[in-house]
Amino acid sequence: MNLLRLGVILFFLGILGTVAFAATPEITQVSYDPSPAVPGTTITILVQLENKDNIVQKDVAVSIDDLYPFTVVEEKEKNLGDIQNYGKALVQFKVYVDPSAENQGYPLTFNIKTKNDPNGVGSPFTIIVSGNQPSLAVVSTSTERLIPGQEKEVLLTIQNIGTSPAYGITIELQEDRTITATGTVVERDIVPIGAATKYIDKVLPGETASATIKLSVNRNATLKNYTLPVSISYRDSSGARTTDTSYIGFKVAGNVEFDATVKEATLPFIAGTTSEVIIELFNKGEGKSDFTIAQISTDFGVVEKPKQFIGTLEPNDVDTIKTKIQVNSDTTTGQKDIVLEITYQDTDATNKKITLNVPVQAYSVADGAALTPANPIGIIALIVIILVIIYVGRKIYKKRTKK
């Protein structure tokens, strides 16, 4: 009995010992933005903790102490609650970097506490600080969409995201011609007009400056996304020159422009009649329309097959729509409209809809009678009847003369 009691006691002591000496969660990943950190700015630090033990870590908390050049902006301690066995958790801190920080790495210690380890364990991490240097980049453009054959001025906005002034800045749209395996130079679809280089005297830290470059798009440019390199060269306060490359993107996409006309009609649009109509639909724009559908309607008659699928219309392409229109019996003389409601998907893969009014001339029953061609069979029959009458008349005349 004593041995059994001793075994139970040792068992529970083993469990308590395991809990007491269980390791705290480990920091397995630290990231910060911006990276490297810049003096005089606030960085966001994201810390990942992982519980690598087969027990639940209760009341987990992570804290940071202010230590030059770092000052915690928000809460210095973040409570994460419980982390399940083999579980993970994320915690975020915002830390201000002192403007006097040098270009080097500074240690930052994260203190991790749990219910079973209230004193905590320190986990150091190095934050790289890089400052006291200018750094220029293109941060925006005035347009992102160009059209084949277009000439357009594009405003480039650059910003000094460094911590010291930049001097003697030149901005140049670089060559990006392609040379084939045979040595043939393929000209660019987008080229600058005039000077491709712009000069700016000085840009202070955090400030922006603008430069305008006029671009020309080849009339036969492929409709696609283009990336153009922009070289930015500048000097720091010591005179050392740095050249960085930014990339600006443009989408060359043509507009779809529809027009339509009646190519042929078997009969004039006369009240009470039915005419077969062929309508031509043109794409006069530079862009391609996909999944094109035409919905045909009119207020002066009934349309047969009012909804027709056209498909794809390339630039400068034409397709025909064939249908019949039964003109209302009470239609009056005057100009009417055949209405085409066109739905399609443009080169930006955006669904669009336009309405075209195709004018035609309609006629009332009375006015249409004058336009209706004479029936040739009826005319022939009339001629035959007249000839028969003449022939019979002559026969009768001859018989009377003989008497």
Secondary structure, 3 states (H helix, E strand, C coil): CHHHHHHHHHHHHHHHHHHHCCCCCEEEEEEEECCCECCCCEEEEEEEEECCCCCCEEEEEEEECCECCEEECCCCEEEEEEECCCCEEEEEEEEEECCCCCCEEEEEEEEEECCCCCCCEEEEEEEEECCCCCCEEEEEECCCEECCCCEEEEEEEEEECCCCCEEEEEEEECCCCEECCCCCEECCCEEECCCCEEEEEEECCCCEEEEEEEEEECCCCCCCEEEEEEEEEEECCCCCEEEEEEEEEEEECCCCCEEEEEEEECCCEECCCEEEEEEEEEECCCCCEEEEEEEEEECCEEECCCEEEEEEECCCEEEEEEEEEEECCCCCCEEEEEEEEEEEECCCCCEEEEEEEEEEEEECHHHHHCCCCCCHHHHHHHHHHHHHHHHHHHHHHHHHHHC
